[in-house]
């Protein structure tokens, strides 16, 4: 904002000397006022991420996974693995036609029981699934921040382009107004007045295009985060690679999520090996038989059902569990590799952004001074107008490059943090 205030002071000073420049001064004042209001409405990048995270639809899936894991954990601590059941039968000889008054009634109450170690393995699997779901949520949070950084950078660049375009339009409009006055009083050639007017028209087109681009980005921000407010791409202090943890890969949320997915797959594989047959069933059975001449008419007993383990049943289940473990391990290796690459790339980009920002600052400052010198020389009659127009264009292009470099530097600093798995 310092350069903008300096530019406003310069235009106001010229306006005081030349009343026809009041239009340009008014435009600059409006731009400054809107810029200050915009700056006050901006939010931190952290707030932007949290706004988007609060309304991310994928959070429902993560919450559902955690609910399933919690339900399985409760089921694993239950007394029996499934619900008890009751069976019954009633038989008489009237249907057969013998009519010997034979009646048989049977009732059985049974329940499945855990296989050895099955309940504990079920609880361990549920805990691993819940831990994996929680870690997946943290990884999704970080992935969302990376996506938003690109969008926030695009929005900041569009905003910078609009600001610079507005300054250029104000300067060009003030110059065109001054040349029109000079032409009317015979102090300037019509060709100069036409050239200045054409430059102002071109600057107006550039400003309109920049405003359109900014509104498009704002619409996307409103859809993703619920607000059109832009983010300040800055960190409390510059981020140096040495400030990152000694082993950022091991602490990265994506790597942790992949590791917990491997743990969950292995726990499920262990459970699949334990569940090599259907759960045994234990129950009580009562039989009541009535027939003339019989001595025993009521009996009670214990019923046990125990199935055998077969490869036809177990081999496909073991293979599927082993495949899931292998896939999880592959994803873990890929996560470690991609995180390592992202960290190195972000550090390299930060170093380049620092060099580029320093160079852009020097270039913009030098060309801004040159622009002022060229305009003063033209007003003294020592320079043709076309050189002033060219100097203005070059200076404002340099100002845009400087602002772009600043935005790129701020984004690069944040990206180093995100690449290391740290939310700003």
N, C-alpha and C positions, 0 to 999 in steps of 0.2 A: 504493500500500500504506500510505502514511502515514495516510490517513483511516481505514483499516481498523484499524490499530494503536491509533489514538486511541479508536475506538469500542470496541475490546476493553478498553482500560484503563478506560473509563467503566463498562462492564458489570461488570468485575471489582470495581471500587470499590463499586458498588451491591451486588454479591453479598456483599462482605465485611460490609456493613451489614445485608443481608437474606439470610439463608441460602436462602430460597426462590428467589432469583434464580440459584442455582448452575446450574440447568438451562440457562438462557440463556447464562451464562458458558461452560459446557462446549461449547455449540453453537458459539459464536463462536470458541473455541480450536480446535475441529476445523476450522472453516472457514479460519482463518488457517493452520493446519498444511497443509491440502490446497492452499491458495493458494500457500504457499511451495514446496511440492513441485511444483506445476504450473509456477510461474515458473522453477524450476530445469530443468524438462523442456522448456521452450520453446526454440525455435531462432530464428535470425535469418531474415528474409524471404529473404535471399540463399541460405541453406542450403535453405529450402523450395523455392525455384525450381530449385536444382541437383538436389535429390532427385527432383522431378517430371521434370526434363529427362533425367535418367539412365535413366528407364524409359518415356519417351515413345515410342509405337509409330511415329510419323511419322519418327523419326530413321533408321529402316531405309530409308525411301524416299529420304531425302537421301543416305545412304551409297550406295545403289544408283545414284543419279544421278551421284555422283562417280566411282563405279567405271566406269560407262558412258563418261563423259568421258575417264577415264584410258585405257580400252581404245581409244577412237577416236584419242586422241593417239598411242598406240603404232602404231596402224594407219596413221596419216598419215605417220609417219616410216619406214614399211617401204619396201622396194625396189620392190615392185609393189602395186597396189591390191587385188588378189585373188589367189587361188591359181592356179598354173599347172595345165594340164590336158594329157592325152594322148588322142589319138584314133587309131584304126587300122582298117584294112579288109583283107579277104582275098577274092580273086576267082579262080575257076577255071572252065573251060568244061565240066567234067564234068556239071554240073547241066543245062546247055543241051543236052547230048547230042552236041555236035560232036566232042568228044574229040580236040582238036588239041594237047592238053598245054599249054594257055595258063594261066599262073598270075601273078597280080598281087597284091603285098603293099605296103600303104602304112601308114606310121607318121608321126604328126605330134605334136610337143611344142611347145605354145604357152603364152603368158602374157599377161595384160592389162598395159598400161602406163598410167602417169598421163597425163592430159590436161595441157597446159601450165598450171602454177599450181595444179592440183587438189590435190596433196599438201600444199603450204603452206596452202592454204585449208582443207583438212580439219583440219590441226593447229590453225589459228587458231580454227576452230569448236569443236573439242574444248576448247581452253583457255577459250574464252568460256563454254561450257557448264559446265565445272568451276568457274569463278569464280562463275557464276550460282547453281550448286547450293550453294556455300559461303555466299554471301550470303543465299540463301534459308534456310539453316540458322540463321544469326544472326538473321534477321527472325522465324523461327519461335520461337526462344528468347525474344525480346522479347515476342512475342505471347502466349506461354505465361505469362510473368511478369505481363502485364496481366490475364490470366484468373485467375491465382492470387491477384492482389491483391484482386480482388472476393471470392474464396472466403476468403482470410485475414481480410479485413475482416468478413465475415459471421461467421466463427468467433470473432473477437475480440469482436464485439458480443454474441454469444450467451454468451460466457464472462463478459463484464461484467454482463450481465443476471442470470446465475446468482449471481455474487458479491453483487450488490446485493440480489437476492431472498433470498439466504442471510442477509445482515445484517438485512434487514427481518424475516425469520422469527425470527431469534434475539431481536431486540428485542421483537417481538409475543409470542413464547412466554414470555419473561421477564416481560413485563407481565401476561400471562394467569395465569401461576403466582402472581405476587404478589397479583393480585386474587382468585384462588381462596382463597389463605390468608386474606386480609382478610375475605372473605365468611364463611369458616368461623368466624372469631373475632368476627364481628359488627362489623368496622371498615369494611365496604364494602357497598353495596347489591348485590343479586343481578343487577340490570340491568347494573351496571358489569362484574361478573364475566362475564356472558353476552356483553356487547359485546366485551370483551377476548378472550374465547375465540373468538368469531366472527372477529375480526380476525386472530388467530393461524392459524385454519383457512384463511382467505383467503390469508394469506401463504404457507402451506404449499402451497396449490394453485399459486400463482405460482412458487414455487421448483421444484416438480415439473415444471411446464411448461417452465421455463427449462432444467432439466437434460435434459429430453427433446430440446429444440431443439439443445442443445450436442452431445449424443450423435449426433444426425443429421448435424451438420456434421463431427464427428470421423470418422464413417464415410466421408464423402465425401473428407476429407483423406487417410485411410488408403488409399483406392482410387487417388487421383491421385498422391500423393507417397510412399506406402509407410509413412507414419507418422501417428499421430494427434496428434503434437505441434503446438501452435499456434505462430504466428509473432509475433515482436515487431515491431510496425509502428512502427519508428522509424528515423531516420537519424542518423549521427554528429553532424550539426549541422543547423539549419534550412536549408532550400533556398530561396534567393531567385531570382526570375526572372533577375536580373542575373548570377547565377552560371552560367547555362547558356551554352553556346557561342554565339558571335556569329551563326552560321548553323546552328542545330540541324537544320533541314530537310535541308540538303545532306549532313550526317553521319549522318542517321537510318538505321538498318539496313534499314527497309522501303523507303526511297527508294533506298538503294544497291542493294538486291536488284532493284528495278524497273529501275534503270539498267543493271545487268548483264544482266538479261533482255533489254533492248533491244539491248545489244551482241551477245548470243548470237543474237538473231533476225536482226540485220543480217549477222553473219558467216555464218549459214546461208543468208541470201538471196544473198550474194555467191557462196557455194559452188554454189547452185542455178543461178546464171547461168553459172558456169564449166562445170558438168556439163551442157552442152547436147547431148551425145550420149553413147552408150555408150563405155566405155573402148576404145581401140584394142587390137588383139591382134597380137603378133609371135611367129613360131615357126619351127621348122625341120621340114622334111618330107623323108622318105626314101621312094623308090619302088623296088621291086624287081620286074621283069617277066621272066618266062621263057617263051620261045616258040621253037620250032625255026626257024632262019633269020634271027632278029633279030640286029642288031649291038649295040645298047645294052640292057643288062639291069638296070642299077642307076643311080639318079639321086638327087641331093640338091638341096634348094632352100630358099629363105626364103619364108615365107607372111606376108602382112600383111593384116589386116582392119580397115577403117576405115568406121564408119557415118556417115551424113549427119545434120545437125541439121534437125529439122522443127518447125514451130510446133505441130502437133498433139500432139507430145510435150512441148515445152518450155513452152508458154503456161500450161497448168494448174499446172505445177510453180512457175513464177515467180509466178503469182497467189497460190498457197498460201503461199509464202515471204513475199511482200509483205503478205499479210493477217496473218501471224503478227507481222511487224514493227509493223504498225499497231496490233494489239491490245496489244502490249507497250508501245508509246508511250502508248496510252490508259491503261493501268494505271499507268504512271509519272506521268502528269498527275493521276490520281485519288489516288495515294499522296502526292504533294506537297501536294495540297489537303487531304486528310484529316489528314495529319501537322500541317500548319499550324493547322488547326482544333483538333486535340487539344491542341496546346501552349497555345493561347490559353485553351481551356476549363479545362485543368489549372491554369494560373496563376490564373484567376478563382476556381476552386474552392478553391485554397489560401488566397487572400485571405479568402474567405468563411469557411473553416474556422478561420482564425486569429481572426477576430472572434467567431465563434460559440463557440469554446473559451474565450476570455477571459470572455465574458458568462456562459457556463455555470459556470465556476469561481466567479465572484462570486455567482451565484444559489445554487449548492449550499452555499457557505460560509455565506451568510446564513441560509438555511433550516435548516441543521444547527444553527446557534446558536439559532434560534427554537425548534426542536424540543426542545433541552435546556432552554430557559427555560420552555416550556409544561409539560414533565414536572415540573420543579421546582415550578412554581406549583400543579400539580395535587396533588402530594404535600403541599404546604403547605395544601391545602384552598381554594385561591384560583381553581381552574379546574375545570370539569367534565371527566370522562374523555373524552368524545367529542371535545373539542378536542385532547387529546393524541393520540388515534388519527388524527385528521385531520392534525395536524402531522407525525406520523410518516410517513404516506402521502406527503404533499407533499415532505418532506425526502428520502425515498428515491427518489421520482420525479425530484427535482432531481439526486440523486447519480447516478442512471442516465443522465440527460441529460448530466451533466458527463463521465462515463466515455465515453459515446457520442461526445461532442464531441472528447475526447482521441484516441479511436480514429480518428475521421474526419480529424482534423488529421494524425496520423501517416500515414494512407493517402494523404491529399492531397499530403504532402511526397514520398512515394515515387512517386506518380503523375506529379508534375512531372518527376522524373528519367526515368521510363519514357517519358513523352510526348516527351522530348527525345532518346530513343534510348539512354539510359544505364541499364545494369543496376546496381541497388544492391549 
